[in-house]
Amino acid sequence: MLAKKTKADLTDKQLLRYNRHIVLPEIDIDGQTILVNSKVAIIGLGGLGCPVSTYLASSGLGTLLLIDDDTVSLTNLNRQTLFTENDLNKNKVDAASKRLLALNSDLTIKTDRSRVDQRFDTSKLKEFDVIIDCTDNFEARTLINQISLLHRIPLITGAALKFEGQVAVFRNDIDDEPCYRCLYPDLPDIKNTCIDSGILGSVTGFVGTILATECIKVLCKFGKTFESKLFLLDLKNNDFKTIKINKDDECRYCK
């Protein structure tokens, strides 16, 4: 049985900075120590990745790996809140890293400008505790699912479009649990993006905040998460529902 952590395990600065976490019995000293020592990979620094990384950085996550091959454009600024007009044409991971370190200088931030495709080096992620998928295409999502299964790492995924969003947690670190491809066995041929359909910027903030919260709950092991569930939200009509995801016994990815 693990011994309960004490105040000596956190610095005086950390005890003060994360006091509002520590007074929560669900987190306490133990949970904050877990966060300070955790490593999370965030793939995609767009509308979802920006709030996810911001809230995890401010919550005291020890190490963040930011993966994105894109640069900042003017059309990003209605929802990608880590960036300013001074960041236009800069690599997203570099601009984001600078802002996050200004928010929390105790962070260790690693950056990777790689595109997540068939040539991506999957070994880069094997040491991480959680992977958060904030990408916007099915090809990247299915590859990230495969990486998560390969290294047995929990996968938290989100999406947002127009006024709607979705969140799911896949415990690919646990046997006999459904994976992303159990939910989407046949990937859609269409590539419906916010370029074509539009998106309300605040929707991405809402979804990204949920993703960050689910990550903290998975790491600290408290509360109910969207594990093996798909949470659907429609902020135009304030409609929220949760759908259970069943394991597909014929899924060739996780069986």
C-alpha atoms as an extended CHARMM CRD file, in Angstrom:
* protein
*
       255  EXT
         1         1  MET       CA              0.0000000000        0.0000000000        0.0000000000  PROA      1               0.0000000000
         2         2  LEU       CA              1.3570000000        3.4100000000       -1.0050000000  PROA      2               0.0000000000
         3         3  ALA       CA              2.0330000000        5.8710000000        1.7930000000  PROA      3               0.0000000000
         4         4  LYS       CA              0.0180000000        9.0870000000        1.7440000000  PROA      4               0.0000000000
         5         5  LYS       CA              1.9580000000       12.0220000000        0.3680000000  PROA      5               0.0000000000
         6         6  THR       CA              2.8550000000       14.8830000000        2.6760000000  PROA      6               0.0000000000
         7         7  LYS       CA              3.3900000000       18.5980000000        2.1970000000  PROA      7               0.0000000000
         8         8  ALA       CA              7.0990000000       17.8840000000        1.9750000000  PROA      8               0.0000000000
         9         9  ASP       CA              6.5370000000       16.2790000000       -1.4390000000  PROA      9               0.0000000000
        10        10  LEU       CA              5.5710000000       19.6500000000       -2.9200000000  PROA      10              0.0000000000
        11        11  THR       CA              7.5510000000       22.8890000000       -2.7430000000  PROA      11              0.0000000000
        12        12  ASP       CA              6.2390000000       25.8670000000       -0.7920000000  PROA      12              0.0000000000
        13        13  LYS       CA              5.5640000000       27.6040000000       -4.1050000000  PROA      13              0.0000000000
        14        14  GLN       CA              3.5370000000       24.6320000000       -5.3630000000  PROA      14              0.0000000000
        15        15  LEU       CA              1.5910000000       24.3680000000       -2.1050000000  PROA      15              0.0000000000
        16        16  LEU       CA              0.5640000000       28.0090000000       -2.4570000000  PROA      16              0.0000000000
        17        17  ARG       CA             -0.0230000000       27.9870000000       -6.2090000000  PROA      17              0.0000000000
        18        18  TYR       CA             -2.1970000000       24.8490000000       -6.2070000000  PROA      18              0.0000000000
        19        19  ASN       CA             -3.8960000000       25.4960000000       -2.8620000000  PROA      19              0.0000000000
        20        20  ARG       CA             -7.3650000000       25.5800000000       -4.4410000000  PROA      20              0.0000000000
        21        21  HSD       CA             -6.7400000000       22.0850000000       -5.8080000000  PROA      21              0.0000000000
        22        22  ILE       CA             -5.2360000000       20.7590000000       -2.6130000000  PROA      22              0.0000000000
        23        23  VAL       CA             -8.2110000000       21.7610000000       -0.4710000000  PROA      23              0.0000000000
        24        24  LEU       CA            -10.4320000000       19.6050000000       -2.6860000000  PROA      24              0.0000000000
        25        25  PRO       CA            -10.5930000000       16.1730000000       -0.9960000000  PROA      25              0.0000000000
        26        26  GLU       CA            -10.7540000000       14.5380000000       -4.4390000000  PROA      26              0.0000000000
        27        27  ILE       CA             -7.2980000000       15.9340000000       -5.2600000000  PROA      27              0.0000000000
        28        28  ASP       CA             -5.5070000000       16.8210000000       -1.9900000000  PROA      28              0.0000000000
        29        29  ILE       CA             -1.7110000000       16.4990000000       -1.7230000000  PROA      29              0.0000000000
        30        30  ASP       CA             -1.7310000000       13.0590000000       -3.3630000000  PROA      30              0.0000000000
        31        31  GLY       CA             -3.5460000000       14.2140000000       -6.4610000000  PROA      31              0.0000000000
        32        32  GLN       CA             -1.5220000000       17.3720000000       -6.9440000000  PROA      32              0.0000000000
        33        33  THR       CA              1.6780000000       15.3710000000       -6.5930000000  PROA      33              0.0000000000
        34        34  ILE       CA              0.4100000000       13.0300000000       -9.3000000000  PROA      34              0.0000000000
        35        35  LEU       CA             -0.2940000000       15.9910000000      -11.5840000000  PROA      35              0.0000000000
        36        36  VAL       CA              3.1310000000       17.5420000000      -10.9770000000  PROA      36              0.0000000000
        37        37  ASN       CA              4.7580000000       14.2390000000      -11.9510000000  PROA      37              0.0000000000
        38        38  SER       CA              2.5130000000       13.3900000000      -14.9190000000  PROA      38              0.0000000000
        39        39  LYS       CA              3.3090000000       13.5230000000      -18.6190000000  PROA      39              0.0000000000
        40        40  VAL       CA              0.5600000000       14.3210000000      -21.1230000000  PROA      40              0.0000000000
        41        41  ALA       CA              0.7910000000       14.4580000000      -24.9200000000  PROA      41              0.0000000000
        42        42  ILE       CA             -1.5350000000       16.9110000000      -26.6810000000  PROA      42              0.0000000000
        43        43  ILE       CA             -1.8690000000       16.3380000000      -30.4040000000  PROA      43              0.0000000000
        44        44  GLY       CA             -3.2610000000       19.3320000000      -32.2600000000  PROA      44              0.0000000000
        45        45  LEU       CA             -2.8790000000       22.9510000000      -31.0910000000  PROA      45              0.0000000000
        46        46  GLY       CA             -6.0740000000       24.2860000000      -32.6190000000  PROA      46              0.0000000000
        47        47  GLY       CA             -9.3520000000       25.3410000000      -31.0500000000  PROA      47              0.0000000000
        48        48  LEU       CA             -9.3480000000       22.3590000000      -28.6640000000  PROA      48              0.0000000000
        49        49  GLY       CA             -5.6330000000       22.0260000000      -28.0190000000  PROA      49              0.0000000000
        50        50  CYS       CA             -5.3070000000       25.6430000000      -26.8730000000  PROA      50              0.0000000000
        51        51  PRO       CA             -7.7360000000       25.4570000000      -23.9050000000  PROA      51              0.0000000000
        52        52  VAL       CA             -6.6110000000       21.9050000000      -23.0590000000  PROA      52              0.0000000000
        53        53  SER       CA             -2.9590000000       22.8960000000      -22.7990000000  PROA      53              0.0000000000
        54        54  THR       CA             -3.7840000000       26.1510000000      -20.9850000000  PROA      54              0.0000000000
        55        55  TYR       CA             -5.8020000000       24.4780000000      -18.2390000000  PROA      55              0.0000000000
        56        56  LEU       CA             -3.3960000000       21.5740000000      -17.8330000000  PROA      56              0.0000000000
        57        57  ALA       CA             -0.4740000000       23.9810000000      -17.6150000000  PROA      57              0.0000000000
        58        58  SER       CA             -2.2340000000       26.1000000000      -15.0050000000  PROA      58              0.0000000000
        59        59  SER       CA             -3.2230000000       22.9380000000      -13.1030000000  PROA      59              0.0000000000
        60        60  GLY       CA              0.4030000000       21.9570000000      -12.6230000000  PROA      60              0.0000000000
        61        61  LEU       CA              0.9480000000       19.1160000000      -15.0880000000  PROA      61              0.0000000000
        62        62  GLY       CA              4.6410000000       18.3540000000      -14.9630000000  PROA      62              0.0000000000
        63        63  THR       CA              5.3670000000       17.6560000000      -18.6290000000  PROA      63              0.0000000000
        64        64  LEU       CA              3.3970000000       18.5400000000      -21.7430000000  PROA      64              0.0000000000
        65        65  LEU       CA              4.2870000000       17.3690000000      -25.2390000000  PROA      65              0.0000000000
        66        66  LEU       CA              2.7400000000       19.6020000000      -27.9120000000  PROA      66              0.0000000000
        67        67  ILE       CA              2.4690000000       18.0880000000      -31.3880000000  PROA      67              0.0000000000
        68        68  ASP       CA              1.3510000000       20.1100000000      -34.4220000000  PROA      68              0.0000000000
        69        69  ASP       CA              2.8960000000       20.7590000000      -37.8330000000  PROA      69              0.0000000000
        70        70  ASP       CA              0.8480000000       23.8900000000      -38.6030000000  PROA      70              0.0000000000
        71        71  THR       CA              1.5350000000       27.6230000000      -38.3750000000  PROA      71              0.0000000000
        72        72  VAL       CA             -0.7030000000       30.3430000000      -36.9660000000  PROA      72              0.0000000000
        73        73  SER       CA             -3.0600000000       32.0380000000      -39.4240000000  PROA      73              0.0000000000
        74        74  LEU       CA             -5.4540000000       34.9540000000      -39.0160000000  PROA      74              0.0000000000
        75        75  THR       CA             -8.4930000000       32.6620000000      -39.2540000000  PROA      75              0.0000000000
        76        76  ASN       CA             -7.2610000000       30.7560000000      -36.1770000000  PROA      76              0.0000000000
        77        77  LEU       CA             -7.5990000000       33.7140000000      -33.8420000000  PROA      77              0.0000000000
        78        78  ASN       CA            -11.3590000000       33.5310000000      -33.2610000000  PROA      78              0.0000000000
        79        79  ARG       CA            -10.9140000000       30.3600000000      -31.2120000000  PROA      79              0.0000000000
        80        80  GLN       CA             -7.2270000000       29.4920000000      -30.7050000000  PROA      80              0.0000000000
        81        81  THR       CA             -6.6820000000       31.6100000000      -27.6410000000  PROA      81              0.0000000000
        82        82  LEU       CA             -3.0000000000       30.8790000000      -27.0420000000  PROA      82              0.0000000000
        83        83  PHE       CA             -2.0850000000       32.9390000000      -30.1030000000  PROA      83              0.0000000000
        84        84  THR       CA             -2.0500000000       36.6610000000      -30.8720000000  PROA      84              0.0000000000
        85        85  GLU       CA             -1.6400000000       38.7010000000      -34.0340000000  PROA      85              0.0000000000
        86        86  ASN       CA              2.0910000000       38.7970000000      -33.2990000000  PROA      86              0.0000000000
        87        87  ASP       CA              2.2070000000       35.0090000000      -33.7440000000  PROA      87              0.0000000000
        88        88  LEU       CA              0.9570000000       34.9660000000      -37.3430000000  PROA      88              0.0000000000
        89        89  ASN       CA              2.9960000000       32.5620000000      -39.5320000000  PROA      89              0.0000000000
        90        90  LYS       CA              4.8660000000       31.1960000000      -36.5200000000  PROA      90              0.0000000000
        91        91  ASN       CA              4.8540000000       27.4830000000      -35.7180000000  PROA      91              0.0000000000
        92        92  LYS       CA              1.9440000000       26.7940000000      -33.3810000000  PROA      92              0.0000000000
        93        93  VAL       CA              3.9520000000       24.6230000000      -31.0090000000  PROA      93              0.0000000000
        94        94  ASP       CA              6.6140000000       27.3010000000      -30.5910000000  PROA      94              0.0000000000
        95        95  ALA       CA              4.1230000000       30.1100000000      -29.9720000000  PROA      95              0.0000000000
        96        96  ALA       CA              2.0740000000       27.9360000000      -27.6070000000  PROA      96              0.0000000000
        97        97  SER       CA              5.1430000000       26.8210000000      -25.6670000000  PROA      97              0.0000000000
        98        98  LYS       CA              6.1820000000       30.4310000000      -25.0830000000  PROA      98              0.0000000000
        99        99  ARG       CA              2.7390000000       31.4160000000      -23.7660000000  PROA      99              0.0000000000
       100       100  LEU       CA              2.4150000000       28.3570000000      -21.5360000000  PROA      100             0.0000000000
       101       101  LEU       CA              5.8360000000       28.8610000000      -19.9690000000  PROA      101             0.0000000000
       102       102  ALA       CA              4.8800000000       32.4660000000      -19.2640000000  PROA      102             0.0000000000
       103       103  LEU       CA              1.8240000000       31.0860000000      -17.4700000000  PROA      103             0.0000000000
       104       104  ASN       CA              3.7420000000       28.4430000000      -15.5230000000  PROA      104             0.0000000000
       105       105  SER       CA              7.5370000000       28.5060000000      -15.5730000000  PROA      105             0.0000000000
       106       106  ASP       CA              7.7350000000       25.2090000000      -13.6530000000  PROA      106             0.0000000000
       107       107  LEU       CA              6.4640000000       23.2740000000      -16.6610000000  PROA      107             0.0000000000
       108       108  THR       CA              8.5410000000       21.0310000000      -18.8520000000  PROA      108             0.0000000000
       109       109  ILE       CA              7.2510000000       21.5650000000      -22.3810000000  PROA      109             0.0000000000
       110       110  LYS       CA              8.3850000000       19.4860000000      -25.3080000000  PROA      110             0.0000000000
       111       111  THR       CA              7.4180000000       20.4140000000      -28.8560000000  PROA      111             0.0000000000
       112       112  ASP       CA              7.1700000000       18.3900000000      -32.0310000000  PROA      112             0.0000000000
       113       113  ARG       CA              6.4030000000       19.8280000000      -35.4820000000  PROA      113             0.0000000000
       114       114  SER       CA              5.7060000000       16.4040000000      -36.9920000000  PROA      114             0.0000000000
       115       115  ARG       CA              2.5190000000       15.5370000000      -38.8340000000  PROA      115             0.0000000000
       116       116  VAL       CA              0.7760000000       12.5200000000      -37.3510000000  PROA      116             0.0000000000
       117       117  ASP       CA              0.6740000000       10.1780000000      -40.3150000000  PROA      117             0.0000000000
       118       118  GLN       CA              2.0680000000        6.7810000000      -41.2620000000  PROA      118             0.0000000000
       119       119  ARG       CA              5.6300000000        8.1380000000      -40.9770000000  PROA      119             0.0000000000
       120       120  PHE       CA              5.1660000000        9.4140000000      -37.4120000000  PROA      120             0.0000000000
       121       121  ASP       CA              7.5650000000        7.9140000000      -34.8590000000  PROA      121             0.0000000000
       122       122  THR       CA              5.1800000000        6.2410000000      -32.4100000000  PROA      122             0.0000000000
       123       123  SER       CA              7.9370000000        5.6850000000      -29.8350000000  PROA      123             0.0000000000
       124       124  LYS       CA              7.8020000000        9.4060000000      -28.9970000000  PROA      124             0.0000000000
       125       125  LEU       CA              4.6220000000        8.7970000000      -27.0230000000  PROA      125             0.0000000000
       126       126  LYS       CA              5.3830000000        5.5790000000      -25.1690000000  PROA      126             0.0000000000
       127       127  GLU       CA              6.4430000000        7.2760000000      -21.9180000000  PROA      127             0.0000000000
       128       128  PHE       CA              3.3270000000        9.4400000000      -21.5620000000  PROA      128             0.0000000000
       129       129  ASP       CA              0.5130000000        8.8820000000      -19.0730000000  PROA      129             0.0000000000
       130       130  VAL       CA             -2.3300000000       10.2160000000      -21.2330000000  PROA      130             0.0000000000
       131       131  ILE       CA             -2.7600000000       11.1450000000      -24.9030000000  PROA      131             0.0000000000
       132       132  ILE       CA             -5.2730000000       13.8730000000      -25.7660000000  PROA      132             0.0000000000
       133       133  ASP       CA             -6.4010000000       13.9040000000      -29.3970000000  PROA      133             0.0000000000
       134       134  CYS       CA             -7.3650000000       17.4090000000      -30.5020000000  PROA      134             0.0000000000
       135       135  THR       CA             -6.9400000000       16.8070000000      -34.2300000000  PROA      135             0.0000000000
       136       136  ASP       CA             -9.5700000000       17.5460000000      -36.8490000000  PROA      136             0.0000000000
       137       137  ASN       CA             -9.4370000000       14.6090000000      -39.2540000000  PROA      137             0.0000000000
       138       138  PHE       CA            -10.2820000000       10.9130000000      -39.1130000000  PROA      138             0.0000000000
       139       139  GLU       CA             -6.9480000000        9.7500000000      -40.5290000000  PROA      139             0.0000000000
       140       140  ALA       CA             -5.0060000000       11.2970000000      -37.6550000000  PROA      140             0.0000000000
       141       141  ARG       CA             -7.5450000000       10.1060000000      -35.0930000000  PROA      141             0.0000000000
       142       142  THR       CA             -7.3460000000        6.4790000000      -36.1540000000  PROA      142             0.0000000000
       143       143  LEU       CA             -3.5350000000        6.6040000000      -36.1310000000  PROA      143             0.0000000000
       144       144  ILE       CA             -3.5420000000        8.1240000000      -32.6500000000  PROA      144             0.0000000000
       145       145  ASN       CA             -5.8940000000        5.3550000000      -31.5280000000  PROA      145             0.0000000000
       146       146  GLN       CA             -3.4230000000        2.7740000000      -32.8490000000  PROA      146             0.0000000000
       147       147  ILE       CA             -0.5480000000        4.4710000000      -30.9980000000  PROA      147             0.0000000000
       148       148  SER       CA             -2.5920000000        4.5280000000      -27.7980000000  PROA      148             0.0000000000
       149       149  LEU       CA             -3.3620000000        0.8190000000      -28.1560000000  PROA      149             0.0000000000
       150       150  LEU       CA              0.2400000000       -0.0370000000      -28.9950000000  PROA      150             0.0000000000
       151       151  HSD       CA              1.6300000000        1.6160000000      -25.8700000000  PROA      151             0.0000000000
       152       152  ARG       CA             -1.4470000000        0.9600000000      -23.6670000000  PROA      152             0.0000000000
       153       153  ILE       CA             -2.0660000000        4.6110000000      -22.8470000000  PROA      153             0.0000000000
       154       154  PRO       CA             -5.4630000000        6.1610000000      -22.0160000000  PROA      154             0.0000000000
       155       155  LEU       CA             -6.8130000000        8.2100000000      -24.9350000000  PROA      155             0.0000000000
       156       156  ILE       CA             -9.0460000000       11.2510000000      -24.5060000000  PROA      156             0.0000000000
       157       157  THR       CA            -10.5220000000       12.6140000000      -27.7080000000  PROA      157             0.0000000000
       158       158  GLY       CA            -12.6860000000       15.5730000000      -28.6350000000  PROA      158             0.0000000000
       159       159  ALA       CA            -14.1830000000       17.2880000000      -31.6550000000  PROA      159             0.0000000000
       160       160  ALA       CA            -16.1160000000       20.4950000000      -32.3380000000  PROA      160             0.0000000000
       161       161  LEU       CA            -17.9640000000       21.9040000000      -35.3400000000  PROA      161             0.0000000000
       162       162  LYS       CA            -20.5070000000       24.7090000000      -35.7520000000  PROA      162             0.0000000000
       163       163  PHE       CA            -22.2320000000       24.7960000000      -32.3150000000  PROA      163             0.0000000000
       164       164  GLU       CA            -21.6450000000       21.1420000000      -31.4590000000  PROA      164             0.0000000000
       165       165  GLY       CA            -18.9760000000       19.0520000000      -29.8230000000  PROA      165             0.0000000000
       166       166  GLN       CA            -18.1580000000       15.6080000000      -28.5190000000  PROA      166             0.0000000000
       167       167  VAL       CA            -15.8490000000       14.0470000000      -25.9380000000  PROA      167             0.0000000000
       168       168  ALA       CA            -14.9030000000       10.4150000000      -25.2510000000  PROA      168             0.0000000000
       169       169  VAL       CA            -12.3940000000        8.5950000000      -23.0650000000  PROA      169             0.0000000000
       170       170  PHE       CA            -10.9350000000        5.3190000000      -24.3160000000  PROA      170             0.0000000000
       171       171  ARG       CA             -9.0810000000        3.2050000000      -21.7580000000  PROA      171             0.0000000000
       172       172  ASN       CA             -6.7520000000        1.6000000000      -24.2310000000  PROA      172             0.0000000000
       173       173  ASP       CA             -4.5500000000        0.7320000000      -21.2590000000  PROA      173             0.0000000000
       174       174  ILE       CA             -7.1790000000       -1.7430000000      -20.0020000000  PROA      174             0.0000000000
       175       175  ASP       CA             -8.0890000000       -5.0730000000      -21.5860000000  PROA      175             0.0000000000
       176       176  ASP       CA            -11.5740000000       -5.6400000000      -23.0340000000  PROA      176             0.0000000000
       177       177  GLU       CA            -12.4680000000       -1.9590000000      -23.2670000000  PROA      177             0.0000000000
       178       178  PRO       CA            -13.7440000000       -0.3480000000      -26.5090000000  PROA      178             0.0000000000
       179       179  CYS       CA            -11.3980000000        1.7480000000      -28.6300000000  PROA      179             0.0000000000
       180       180  TYR       CA            -12.0160000000        4.6200000000      -31.0550000000  PROA      180             0.0000000000
       181       181  ARG       CA            -12.4840000000        2.2000000000      -33.9490000000  PROA      181             0.0000000000
       182       182  CYS       CA            -15.1960000000        0.3430000000      -32.0420000000  PROA      182             0.0000000000
       183       183  LEU       CA            -17.0920000000        3.6320000000      -32.2250000000  PROA      183             0.0000000000
       184       184  TYR       CA            -16.1260000000        4.3470000000      -35.8480000000  PROA      184             0.0000000000
       185       185  PRO       CA            -15.4410000000        1.0090000000      -37.5860000000  PROA      185             0.0000000000
       186       186  ASP       CA            -15.9270000000        2.6360000000      -40.9940000000  PROA      186             0.0000000000
       187       187  LEU       CA            -14.3800000000        6.0580000000      -41.2790000000  PROA      187             0.0000000000
       188       188  PRO       CA            -16.4740000000        8.6160000000      -43.1780000000  PROA      188             0.0000000000
       189       189  ASP       CA            -15.2390000000        9.5640000000      -46.6330000000  PROA      189             0.0000000000
       190       190  ILE       CA            -16.2450000000       13.2020000000      -46.1870000000  PROA      190             0.0000000000
       191       191  LYS       CA            -13.8680000000       15.7120000000      -44.6510000000  PROA      191             0.0000000000
       192       192  ASN       CA            -16.2190000000       18.1790000000      -43.0100000000  PROA      192             0.0000000000
       193       193  THR       CA            -14.1150000000       20.8480000000      -41.3130000000  PROA      193             0.0000000000
       194       194  CYS       CA            -14.7040000000       24.2620000000      -39.7710000000  PROA      194             0.0000000000
       195       195  ILE       CA            -13.3190000000       25.7710000000      -42.9940000000  PROA      195             0.0000000000
       196       196  ASP       CA            -16.4170000000       24.5110000000      -44.7910000000  PROA      196             0.0000000000
       197       197  SER       CA            -19.0120000000       24.6510000000      -42.0080000000  PROA      197             0.0000000000
       198       198  GLY       CA            -17.8300000000       27.3100000000      -39.5700000000  PROA      198             0.0000000000
       199       199  ILE       CA            -17.5180000000       27.1420000000      -35.8070000000  PROA      199             0.0000000000
       200       200  LEU       CA            -18.3640000000       29.3240000000      -32.8340000000  PROA      200             0.0000000000
       201       201  GLY       CA            -15.0870000000       29.9570000000      -31.0610000000  PROA      201             0.0000000000
       202       202  SER       CA            -16.4700000000       29.5570000000      -27.5540000000  PROA      202             0.0000000000
       203       203  VAL       CA            -17.6410000000       26.0190000000      -28.3950000000  PROA      203             0.0000000000
       204       204  THR       CA            -14.0280000000       24.8920000000      -28.7260000000  PROA      204             0.0000000000
       205       205  GLY       CA            -13.2720000000       26.4550000000      -25.3430000000  PROA      205             0.0000000000
       206       206  PHE       CA            -16.1640000000       24.5360000000      -23.7890000000  PROA      206             0.0000000000
       207       207  VAL       CA            -15.0770000000       21.2090000000      -25.2820000000  PROA      207             0.0000000000
       208       208  GLY       CA            -11.3950000000       21.8210000000      -24.5380000000  PROA      208             0.0000000000
       209       209  THR       CA            -12.1470000000       22.5500000000      -20.8960000000  PROA      209             0.0000000000
       210       210  ILE       CA            -14.0220000000       19.2460000000      -20.6170000000  PROA      210             0.0000000000
       211       211  LEU       CA            -11.0660000000       17.4140000000      -22.1770000000  PROA      211             0.0000000000
       212       212  ALA       CA             -8.6640000000       18.9430000000      -19.6420000000  PROA      212             0.0000000000
       213       213  THR       CA            -11.0080000000       18.0680000000      -16.7760000000  PROA      213             0.0000000000
       214       214  GLU       CA            -11.3520000000       14.4760000000      -17.9640000000  PROA      214             0.0000000000
       215       215  CYS       CA             -7.5550000000       14.2130000000      -18.1250000000  PROA      215             0.0000000000
       216       216  ILE       CA             -7.1740000000       15.3940000000      -14.5130000000  PROA      216             0.0000000000
       217       217  LYS       CA             -9.8940000000       12.9710000000      -13.3710000000  PROA      217             0.0000000000
       218       218  VAL       CA             -8.2210000000       10.0420000000      -15.1750000000  PROA      218             0.0000000000
       219       219  LEU       CA             -4.8170000000       10.8730000000      -13.6870000000  PROA      219             0.0000000000
       220       220  CYS       CA             -6.0840000000       11.4660000000      -10.1540000000  PROA      220             0.0000000000
       221       221  LYS       CA             -8.6660000000        8.6690000000      -10.3080000000  PROA      221             0.0000000000
       222       222  PHE       CA            -11.7340000000       10.4650000000       -9.0100000000  PROA      222             0.0000000000
       223       223  GLY       CA            -15.2910000000       11.0800000000      -10.1440000000  PROA      223             0.0000000000
       224       224  LYS       CA            -17.0780000000        9.7130000000      -13.1790000000  PROA      224             0.0000000000
       225       225  THR       CA            -15.4120000000       10.1420000000      -16.5500000000  PROA      225             0.0000000000
       226       226  PHE       CA            -16.6760000000        9.6520000000      -20.0850000000  PROA      226             0.0000000000
       227       227  GLU       CA            -14.8610000000        6.3190000000      -20.1660000000  PROA      227             0.0000000000
       228       228  SER       CA            -16.4110000000        4.1320000000      -22.8840000000  PROA      228             0.0000000000
       229       229  LYS       CA            -19.0080000000        6.8490000000      -23.4470000000  PROA      229             0.0000000000
       230       230  LEU       CA            -19.5860000000        9.5020000000      -26.0940000000  PROA      230             0.0000000000
       231       231  PHE       CA            -20.6650000000       12.8450000000      -24.6710000000  PROA      231             0.0000000000
       232       232  LEU       CA            -22.5170000000       14.9290000000      -27.2620000000  PROA      232             0.0000000000
       233       233  LEU       CA            -23.2860000000       18.5940000000      -26.7890000000  PROA      233             0.0000000000
       234       234  ASP       CA            -25.1940000000       21.1540000000      -28.7980000000  PROA      234             0.0000000000
       235       235  LEU       CA            -24.6350000000       24.6300000000      -27.4010000000  PROA      235             0.0000000000
       236       236  LYS       CA            -27.0300000000       26.2580000000      -29.8480000000  PROA      236             0.0000000000
       237       237  ASN       CA            -29.9390000000       24.4110000000      -28.2810000000  PROA      237             0.0000000000
       238       238  ASN       CA            -28.3380000000       23.5600000000      -24.9060000000  PROA      238             0.0000000000
       239       239  ASP       CA            -28.8380000000       19.8820000000      -25.6220000000  PROA      239             0.0000000000
       240       240  PHE       CA            -26.5430000000       17.3570000000      -23.9010000000  PROA      240             0.0000000000
       241       241  LYS       CA            -26.5670000000       13.5700000000      -24.0500000000  PROA      241             0.0000000000
       242       242  THR       CA            -24.2920000000       10.6360000000      -23.3250000000  PROA      242             0.0000000000
       243       243  ILE       CA            -24.1570000000        7.4260000000      -25.3640000000  PROA      243             0.0000000000
       244       244  LYS       CA            -22.5220000000        4.2320000000      -24.1150000000  PROA      244             0.0000000000
       245       245  ILE       CA            -19.8050000000        2.8320000000      -26.3980000000  PROA      245             0.0000000000
       246       246  ASN       CA            -19.7800000000       -0.9650000000      -26.5590000000  PROA      246             0.0000000000
       247       247  LYS       CA            -16.7150000000       -2.9880000000      -27.4230000000  PROA      247             0.0000000000
       248       248  ASP       CA            -16.8810000000       -4.4270000000      -30.9310000000  PROA      248             0.0000000000
       249       249  ASP       CA            -15.7890000000       -8.0600000000      -30.6440000000  PROA      249             0.0000000000
       250       250  GLU       CA            -14.9380000000       -7.9570000000      -34.3620000000  PROA      250             0.0000000000
       251       251  CYS       CA            -12.7700000000       -4.8390000000      -34.1000000000  PROA      251             0.0000000000
       252       252  ARG       CA             -9.4130000000       -5.7660000000      -35.6120000000  PROA      252             0.0000000000
       253       253  TYR       CA             -7.6540000000       -2.9310000000      -33.8000000000  PROA      253             0.0000000000
       254       254  CYS       CA             -8.2980000000       -3.7700000000      -30.1550000000  PROA      254             0.0000000000
       255       255  LYS       CA             -9.2840000000       -7.4520000000      -30.0560000000  PROA      255             0.0000000000
